[in-house]
Every structure is written in structure tokens, then in C-alpha cells.
Amino acid sequence: MALFLLLVLVAVVLGIIGAAADGLGYLLAIGIVLFLADLAFFTVRLSRRARRRPVR
């Protein structure tokens, strides 16, 4: 969970810098891609954890 939050924070910071600074639009693109990859990683991890629980 800490890794997820750290990657979200990095993606937001890169997005803000990329949007604010002139000529650094690639940082905005990297931030968006990193955020989407982080969400995909989180959903895969969440779905794996849900299957391991035994049925009571």
C-alpha cells in the first residue's frame, strides 16, 4: 500500500510540474502513464487478494 501511495504522489508531482513548466509536457505524459500503470497494478493486486480468501 505504501508503494501505491508513493507512486501516486510521484505521478501527481510530475503532472503538476509538466503542466506548469513551459516545454516540459513530456513530464505530464509520464505522470499520466505512471498513474494509469499504478492503478492497473493496484487493481490486479486487489483481485488476487480477493481470490485467496477461503469460503466459510
Kinemage of the C-alpha trace (Angstrom):
@kinemage 1
@onewidth
@group {chain A} dominant
@subgroup {mainchain}
@vectorlist {calphas} color= white
{ca met a 1} P 0.000 0.000 0.000
{ca ala a 2} L 2.880 2.354 0.713
{ca leu a 3} L 4.287 1.716 -2.760
{ca phe a 4} L 0.917 2.551 -4.309
{ca leu a 5} L 0.684 5.839 -2.424
{ca leu a 6} L 4.276 6.762 -3.238
{ca leu a 7} L 3.738 6.167 -6.951
{ca val a 8} L 0.520 8.201 -6.916
{ca leu a 9} L 2.377 11.058 -5.234
{ca val a 10} L 5.193 10.912 -7.795
{ca ala a 11} L 2.680 10.857 -10.660
{ca val a 12} L 0.864 13.901 -9.282
{ca val a 13} L 4.098 15.850 -8.785
{ca leu a 14} L 5.283 15.028 -12.312
{ca gly a 15} L 1.900 16.033 -13.687
{ca ile a 16} L 1.941 19.378 -11.878
{ca ile a 17} L 5.489 20.161 -12.974
{ca gly a 18} L 4.712 19.106 -16.542
{ca ala a 19} L 1.597 21.254 -16.700
{ca ala a 20} L 3.147 24.311 -15.061
{ca ala a 21} L 6.551 24.451 -16.757
{ca asp a 22} L 6.739 25.559 -20.360
{ca gly a 23} L 8.197 22.898 -22.653
{ca leu a 24} L 8.003 20.053 -20.132
{ca gly a 25} L 4.845 18.441 -21.426
{ca tyr a 26} L 6.598 15.084 -21.525
{ca leu a 27} L 6.625 15.109 -17.700
{ca leu a 28} L 2.854 15.454 -17.775
{ca ala a 29} L 2.631 12.462 -20.137
{ca ile a 30} L 4.974 10.420 -17.931
{ca gly a 31} L 2.900 11.329 -14.870
{ca ile a 32} L -0.323 10.217 -16.559
{ca val a 33} L 1.202 6.938 -17.749
{ca leu a 34} L 2.656 6.279 -14.299
{ca phe a 35} L -0.698 6.966 -12.667
{ca leu a 36} L -2.530 4.603 -15.030
{ca ala a 37} L 0.085 1.880 -14.524
{ca asp a 38} L -0.220 2.322 -10.769
{ca leu a 39} L -3.999 1.952 -10.915
{ca ala a 40} L -3.657 -1.193 -13.037
{ca phe a 41} L -1.131 -2.627 -10.571
{ca phe a 42} L -3.458 -1.870 -7.658
{ca thr a 43} L -6.495 -3.489 -9.295
{ca val a 44} L -4.536 -6.633 -10.195
{ca arg a 45} L -3.192 -6.899 -6.664
{ca leu a 46} L -6.647 -6.322 -5.194
{ca ser a 47} L -8.219 -9.002 -7.406
{ca arg a 48} L -5.534 -11.541 -6.484
{ca arg a 49} L -6.059 -10.918 -2.797
{ca ala a 50} L -9.830 -11.426 -3.106
{ca arg a 51} L -9.413 -14.927 -4.587
{ca arg a 52} L -7.169 -16.232 -1.789
{ca arg a 53} L -9.750 -15.897 0.956
{ca pro a 54} L -11.283 -19.224 1.943
{ca val a 55} L -15.040 -19.664 1.696
{ca arg a 56} L -16.664 -20.034 5.108
